[in-house]
Amino acid sequence: LSDEEIGLALSFGATTARKLIERGVIVAAALNLQGQTRLVGQCASLRQAASTPARSLAHA
């Protein structure tokens, strides 16, 4: 994907995450696509996790 397409996809994901936060379904989200990360919501553990290199996939 181009940088523009990645940005657009992350923006759509962030919009969806904000809607879920507003509904109380989630408190935060970390979105990652081809090495670019977008954080939504207030969660210190997500901010720390996003800055730590990934060693394996974690599933919620």
C-alpha positions as a LaTeX table, in Angstrom:
\begin{tabular}{lrrr}
\hline
Residue & $x$ (\AA) & $y$ (\AA) & $z$ (\AA) \\
\hline
Leu1 & 0.00 & 0.00 & 0.00 \\
Ser2 & 1.10 & 3.58 & $-0.58$ \\
Asp3 & 1.69 & 5.91 & 2.38 \\
Glu4 & $-1.53$ & 7.71 & 1.45 \\
Glu5 & $-3.53$ & 4.45 & 1.46 \\
Ile6 & $-2.03$ & 3.44 & 4.80 \\
Gly7 & $-2.89$ & 6.83 & 6.30 \\
Leu8 & $-6.45$ & 6.59 & 5.01 \\
Ala9 & $-6.91$ & 3.07 & 6.37 \\
Leu10 & $-5.54$ & 4.09 & 9.77 \\
Ser11 & $-7.82$ & 7.14 & 9.80 \\
Phe12 & $-10.88$ & 4.99 & 9.11 \\
Gly13 & $-9.77$ & 2.58 & 11.85 \\
Ala14 & $-9.24$ & 5.44 & 14.29 \\
Thr15 & $-12.72$ & 6.79 & 13.54 \\
Thr16 & $-14.21$ & 3.37 & 14.23 \\
Ala17 & $-12.19$ & 3.06 & 17.45 \\
Arg18 & $-13.40$ & 6.48 & 18.65 \\
Lys19 & $-17.01$ & 5.42 & 18.05 \\
Leu20 & $-16.44$ & 2.25 & 20.08 \\
Ile21 & $-14.82$ & 4.29 & 22.87 \\
Glu22 & $-17.81$ & 6.66 & 22.93 \\
Arg23 & $-20.17$ & 3.66 & 23.24 \\
Gly24 & $-18.09$ & 2.24 & 26.10 \\
Val25 & $-17.16$ & $-0.90$ & 24.17 \\
Ile26 & $-13.39$ & $-0.29$ & 24.37 \\
Val27 & $-11.17$ & 2.17 & 26.25 \\
Ala28 & $-8.34$ & 2.45 & 23.72 \\
Ala29 & $-6.94$ & 0.97 & 20.53 \\
Ala30 & $-3.54$ & 0.55 & 18.94 \\
Leu31 & $-3.81$ & 0.32 & 15.15 \\
Asn32 & $-0.81$ & $-0.86$ & 13.13 \\
Leu33 & $-0.46$ & $-1.22$ & 9.38 \\
Gln34 & 2.80 & $-1.86$ & 7.56 \\
Gly35 & 4.92 & $-0.38$ & 10.34 \\
Gln36 & 2.79 & 2.71 & 10.98 \\
Thr37 & 0.94 & 2.94 & 14.29 \\
Arg38 & $-1.99$ & 5.06 & 15.40 \\
Leu39 & $-3.11$ & 5.19 & 19.05 \\
Val40 & $-6.65$ & 6.14 & 20.04 \\
Gly41 & $-7.94$ & 6.70 & 23.57 \\
Gln42 & $-6.19$ & 7.13 & 26.89 \\
Cys43 & $-4.22$ & 4.10 & 27.94 \\
Ala44 & $-0.62$ & 4.31 & 29.18 \\
Ser45 & $-0.04$ & 0.59 & 28.65 \\
Leu46 & $-0.93$ & 0.91 & 24.95 \\
Arg47 & 1.46 & 3.84 & 24.54 \\
Gln48 & 4.25 & 1.81 & 26.13 \\
Ala49 & 3.41 & $-1.28$ & 24.05 \\
Ala50 & 3.43 & 0.74 & 20.84 \\
Ser51 & 6.93 & 2.03 & 21.56 \\
Thr52 & 8.26 & $-1.45$ & 22.38 \\
Pro53 & 9.44 & $-3.56$ & 19.42 \\
Ala54 & 7.07 & $-6.44$ & 18.79 \\
Arg55 & 8.44 & $-9.94$ & 19.31 \\
Ser56 & 5.23 & $-11.85$ & 18.76 \\
Leu57 & 1.59 & $-11.25$ & 18.03 \\
Ala58 & $-0.75$ & $-10.84$ & 20.98 \\
His59 & $-4.45$ & $-11.50$ & 20.63 \\
Ala60 & $-7.08$ & $-9.86$ & 22.79 \\
\hline
\end{tabular}
